[in-house]
Amino acid sequence: MSRLNLLPLARAALSGLVLLGFSSLAQAFDLQQLSEQLAKPEVIHGSFIQEKHLRALPQPLTSKGTFVLAKNHGLLWLLKTPLQQDYRITGQGIARRDANGWQMLPGKSAGAEQNRLFLAVLQGDSSGLQRDFELTLAGDAQDWKLTLTPRSLLLKQVFTQINIDGGALVQRIELLETQGDSTLLQMRDSTSSQPLSAAEQHDFAQ
């Protein structure tokens, strides 16, 4: 076959590659798509295992419990072991349940900031996260990893990096601290098929 006859074939092949490249770019999984995916469920129920790894201890401190995430309401964080304690995390702050009902906690504690971070992550609030972190996303809708690198000096004093893994829902959150400690949170048995129960509606309403 002559060179002249090969030119149309080469051009067609090149055009095909260019179109394929644009198609791949168009289908790339980005932060906006991740935010929409995580924000879609109205209610998510699940269980969690949280491991706090401290340099001074040979074994991690492990806690277990269940959670309820409800769009436009917030997060119920129900600790079962090693002690029973219920928390409610909303845009208004963090409350802990005692014998007299829900009591608001001080808003500037390290634990409060960590729980606000969990709420932003689970709700897919990438715009909120981008105010405080550089976000790097890899993977696709079924298997993705989001890396958060602190922007502000204050956050840089606490965290070196935060890693979040998931699929349809968040599955794993790892917080790496500057002093060498870390927290690993694994979300298990998560489902978006159950509405809020009457008791859960009451907890969010108080």
DRENDO-1510 file (C-alpha; in Angstrom, 1 decimal, always signed):
<recs>
REC; n; res; u; v; w
REC; 1; MET; +0.0; +0.0; +0.0 .
REC; 2; SER; +1.4; +3.4; -0.9 .
REC; 3; ARG; +2.2; +6.2; +1.6 .
REC; 4; LEU; -0.7; +8.3; +0.1 .
REC; 5; ASN; -3.2; +5.5; +0.9 .
REC; 6; LEU; -1.9; +5.2; +4.4 .
REC; 7; LEU; -2.4; +8.9; +5.2 .
REC; 8; PRO; -6.3; +8.7; +5.5 .
REC; 9; LEU; -5.9; +5.6; +7.8 .
REC; 10; ALA; -3.4; +7.4; +10.0 .
REC; 11; ARG; -5.5; +10.5; +10.2 .
REC; 12; ALA; -8.6; +8.4; +11.1 .
REC; 13; ALA; -6.6; +6.5; +13.8 .
REC; 14; LEU; -5.3; +9.8; +15.2 .
REC; 15; SER; -8.7; +11.3; +15.2 .
REC; 16; GLY; -10.0; +8.3; +17.1 .
REC; 17; LEU; -7.3; +8.6; +19.7 .
REC; 18; VAL; -8.0; +12.3; +20.2 .
REC; 19; LEU; -11.7; +11.6; +20.6 .
REC; 20; LEU; -11.0; +8.8; +23.0 .
REC; 21; GLY; -8.8; +11.2; +25.0 .
REC; 22; PHE; -11.5; +13.8; +25.2 .
REC; 23; SER; -14.0; +11.1; +26.2 .
REC; 24; SER; -11.7; +9.9; +29.0 .
REC; 25; LEU; -11.4; +13.5; +30.3 .
REC; 26; ALA; -15.1; +14.0; +30.2 .
REC; 27; GLN; -15.7; +10.9; +32.2 .
REC; 28; ALA; -13.0; +11.6; +34.8 .
REC; 29; PHE; -14.3; +11.5; +38.4 .
REC; 30; ASP; -14.0; +14.9; +40.0 .
REC; 31; LEU; -14.7; +16.6; +43.3 .
REC; 32; GLN; -18.1; +17.9; +42.1 .
REC; 33; GLN; -19.2; +14.4; +41.2 .
REC; 34; LEU; -18.0; +13.0; +44.5 .
REC; 35; SER; -19.8; +15.8; +46.4 .
REC; 36; GLU; -23.0; +15.0; +44.5 .
REC; 37; GLN; -22.6; +11.3; +45.1 .
REC; 38; LEU; -22.1; +11.6; +48.8 .
REC; 39; ALA; -24.8; +14.2; +49.3 .
REC; 40; LYS; -27.4; +12.1; +47.4 .
REC; 41; PRO; -28.7; +9.8; +50.3 .
REC; 42; GLU; -31.3; +11.3; +52.6 .
REC; 43; VAL; -30.4; +9.1; +55.5 .
REC; 44; ILE; -27.4; +6.8; +56.1 .
REC; 45; HIS; -27.3; +4.2; +59.0 .
REC; 46; GLY; -24.2; +2.3; +59.8 .
REC; 47; SER; -21.7; +1.1; +62.4 .
REC; 48; PHE; -18.1; +2.2; +63.0 .
REC; 49; ILE; -14.9; +1.2; +64.6 .
REC; 50; GLN; -12.5; +3.9; +65.6 .
REC; 51; GLU; -8.8; +3.2; +66.5 .
REC; 52; LYS; -6.8; +5.9; +68.2 .
REC; 53; HIS; -3.1; +5.1; +67.7 .
REC; 54; LEU; -0.9; +6.9; +70.4 .
REC; 55; ARG; +2.9; +6.9; +70.3 .
REC; 56; ALA; +3.0; +6.2; +74.1 .
REC; 57; LEU; +0.8; +3.1; +73.9 .
REC; 58; PRO; +1.6; -0.3; +72.3 .
REC; 59; GLN; -2.0; -0.9; +71.3 .
REC; 60; PRO; -4.6; +1.4; +69.8 .
REC; 61; LEU; -7.5; +2.7; +71.8 .
REC; 62; THR; -10.6; +1.2; +70.1 .
REC; 63; SER; -14.2; +2.4; +70.3 .
REC; 64; LYS; -17.2; +1.0; +68.5 .
REC; 65; GLY; -20.7; +2.2; +67.9 .
REC; 66; THR; -23.3; +3.2; +65.3 .
REC; 67; PHE; -24.1; +6.4; +63.5 .
REC; 68; VAL; -27.0; +8.1; +61.7 .
REC; 69; LEU; -26.3; +10.8; +59.0 .
REC; 70; ALA; -29.4; +12.7; +57.9 .
REC; 71; LYS; -29.4; +15.4; +55.2 .
REC; 72; ASN; -30.4; +18.8; +56.5 .
REC; 73; HIS; -30.2; +17.5; +60.1 .
REC; 74; GLY; -26.7; +16.3; +61.0 .
REC; 75; LEU; -25.0; +13.3; +62.5 .
REC; 76; LEU; -25.9; +11.1; +65.5 .
REC; 77; TRP; -22.7; +9.4; +66.8 .
REC; 78; LEU; -23.7; +6.7; +69.2 .
REC; 79; LEU; -20.7; +5.2; +71.1 .
REC; 80; LYS; -21.3; +1.7; +72.5 .
REC; 81; THR; -17.9; +0.6; +73.7 .
REC; 82; PRO; -15.7; +1.0; +75.8 .
REC; 83; LEU; -18.4; +3.3; +77.2 .
REC; 84; GLN; -21.9; +4.4; +76.1 .
REC; 85; GLN; -22.2; +8.0; +75.1 .
REC; 86; ASP; -24.3; +9.7; +72.5 .
REC; 87; TYR; -23.3; +12.8; +70.4 .
REC; 88; ARG; -25.2; +14.9; +68.0 .
REC; 89; ILE; -23.2; +17.0; +65.5 .
REC; 90; THR; -25.1; +19.7; +63.5 .
REC; 91; GLY; -24.3; +23.1; +61.9 .
REC; 92; GLN; -25.1; +24.6; +65.3 .
REC; 93; GLY; -22.5; +22.7; +67.1 .
REC; 94; ILE; -21.9; +19.5; +69.0 .
REC; 95; ALA; -24.2; +18.2; +71.8 .
REC; 96; ARG; -23.8; +15.3; +74.2 .
REC; 97; ARG; -26.7; +13.4; +75.8 .
REC; 98; ASP; -26.9; +13.2; +79.6 .
REC; 99; ALA; -29.7; +12.4; +82.1 .
REC; 100; ASN; -31.2; +15.8; +81.3 .
REC; 101; GLY; -31.2; +15.5; +77.6 .
REC; 102; TRP; -28.9; +17.0; +75.0 .
REC; 103; GLN; -26.3; +19.5; +76.2 .
REC; 104; MET; -24.2; +21.7; +73.9 .
REC; 105; LEU; -20.4; +21.3; +74.2 .
REC; 106; PRO; -17.7; +24.1; +73.8 .
REC; 107; GLY; -17.1; +24.7; +70.1 .
REC; 108; LYS; -13.4; +25.1; +70.1 .
REC; 109; SER; -12.1; +21.8; +71.4 .
REC; 110; ALA; -10.0; +19.5; +69.3 .
REC; 111; GLY; -12.6; +16.8; +69.5 .
REC; 112; ALA; -15.3; +19.3; +68.3 .
REC; 113; GLU; -13.2; +20.3; +65.3 .
REC; 114; GLN; -12.6; +16.6; +64.4 .
REC; 115; ASN; -16.3; +15.8; +64.6 .
REC; 116; ARG; -17.1; +18.8; +62.4 .
REC; 117; LEU; -14.6; +17.5; +59.9 .
REC; 118; PHE; -16.3; +14.0; +59.9 .
REC; 119; LEU; -19.7; +15.7; +59.3 .
REC; 120; ALA; -18.3; +17.7; +56.3 .
REC; 121; VAL; -16.7; +14.5; +54.8 .
REC; 122; LEU; -19.7; +12.3; +55.2 .
REC; 123; GLN; -22.0; +14.9; +53.8 .
REC; 124; GLY; -19.8; +15.4; +50.8 .
REC; 125; ASP; -19.2; +19.1; +51.6 .
REC; 126; SER; -16.1; +19.6; +49.4 .
REC; 127; SER; -16.6; +23.3; +49.2 .
REC; 128; GLY; -16.4; +23.5; +53.0 .
REC; 129; LEU; -13.4; +21.2; +53.1 .
REC; 130; GLN; -11.6; +23.3; +50.4 .
REC; 131; ARG; -11.6; +26.3; +52.7 .
REC; 132; ASP; -9.3; +24.5; +55.0 .
REC; 133; PHE; -7.5; +21.8; +52.9 .
REC; 134; GLU; -6.0; +21.1; +49.5 .
REC; 135; LEU; -8.0; +18.3; +48.1 .
REC; 136; THR; -6.6; +15.6; +45.8 .
REC; 137; LEU; -8.9; +13.0; +44.4 .
REC; 138; ALA; -8.0; +9.7; +42.7 .
REC; 139; GLY; -10.1; +6.7; +41.4 .
REC; 140; ASP; -13.7; +6.5; +40.2 .
REC; 141; ALA; -17.2; +6.5; +41.7 .
REC; 142; GLN; -17.0; +2.9; +42.9 .
REC; 143; ASP; -13.5; +3.2; +44.4 .
REC; 144; TRP; -12.0; +6.5; +45.2 .
REC; 145; LYS; -9.4; +8.1; +47.6 .
REC; 146; LEU; -9.5; +11.7; +48.7 .
REC; 147; THR; -6.3; +13.2; +50.3 .
REC; 148; LEU; -6.7; +16.4; +52.4 .
REC; 149; THR; -3.6; +18.5; +53.1 .
REC; 150; PRO; -4.0; +21.3; +55.6 .
REC; 151; ARG; -3.9; +24.9; +54.3 .
REC; 152; SER; -3.9; +27.0; +57.5 .
REC; 153; LEU; -1.1; +27.2; +60.0 .
REC; 154; LEU; -3.5; +26.2; +62.8 .
REC; 155; LEU; -4.5; +22.9; +61.0 .
REC; 156; LYS; -0.9; +22.3; +60.0 .
REC; 157; GLN; +0.0; +22.2; +63.7 .
REC; 158; VAL; -2.6; +19.4; +64.2 .
REC; 159; PHE; -2.7; +17.3; +61.0 .
REC; 160; THR; -0.1; +16.3; +58.4 .
REC; 161; GLN; -2.6; +14.7; +56.2 .
REC; 162; ILE; -6.1; +13.1; +56.1 .
REC; 163; ASN; -7.0; +10.2; +53.9 .
REC; 164; ILE; -10.5; +9.2; +53.0 .
REC; 165; ASP; -11.5; +6.2; +51.0 .
REC; 166; GLY; -14.9; +5.1; +49.8 .
REC; 167; GLY; -17.3; +4.0; +47.0 .
REC; 168; ALA; -21.0; +4.9; +47.0 .
REC; 169; LEU; -20.4; +6.0; +50.6 .
REC; 170; VAL; -17.5; +6.9; +52.8 .
REC; 171; GLN; -15.8; +3.7; +54.1 .
REC; 172; ARG; -12.6; +4.8; +55.8 .
REC; 173; ILE; -11.1; +8.0; +57.3 .
REC; 174; GLU; -7.5; +8.2; +58.5 .
REC; 175; LEU; -6.2; +11.3; +60.3 .
REC; 176; LEU; -2.4; +11.6; +60.6 .
REC; 177; GLU; -1.3; +14.0; +63.3 .
REC; 178; THR; +1.9; +16.1; +63.4 .
REC; 179; GLN; +3.0; +14.5; +66.7 .
REC; 180; GLY; +2.9; +11.0; +65.3 .
REC; 181; ASP; -0.5; +9.9; +66.6 .
REC; 182; SER; -3.2; +8.9; +64.2 .
REC; 183; THR; -6.9; +8.0; +64.1 .
REC; 184; LEU; -8.4; +5.4; +61.9 .
REC; 185; LEU; -12.2; +5.4; +61.4 .
REC; 186; GLN; -13.9; +2.5; +59.5 .
REC; 187; MET; -17.5; +2.9; +58.6 .
REC; 188; ARG; -19.2; -0.5; +58.2 .
REC; 189; ASP; -22.5; -1.9; +57.1 .
REC; 190; SER; -23.6; +1.5; +55.8 .
REC; 191; THR; -27.0; +1.6; +54.2 .
REC; 192; SER; -29.1; +4.4; +52.7 .
REC; 193; SER; -32.3; +2.3; +52.5 .
REC; 194; GLN; -33.9; +3.1; +55.9 .
REC; 195; PRO; -35.6; +6.4; +56.8 .
REC; 196; LEU; -35.2; +8.1; +60.2 .
REC; 197; SER; -37.0; +6.4; +63.0 .
REC; 198; ALA; -39.3; +8.3; +65.3 .
REC; 199; ALA; -36.7; +8.3; +68.0 .
REC; 200; GLU; -34.0; +9.6; +65.6 .
REC; 201; GLN; -36.3; +12.4; +64.4 .
REC; 202; HIS; -36.9; +13.3; +68.0 .
REC; 203; ASP; -33.1; +13.4; +68.7 .
REC; 204; PHE; -32.5; +15.8; +65.8 .
REC; 205; ALA; -35.4; +18.0; +66.8 .
REC; 206; GLN; -34.3; +18.7; +70.3 .
</recs>
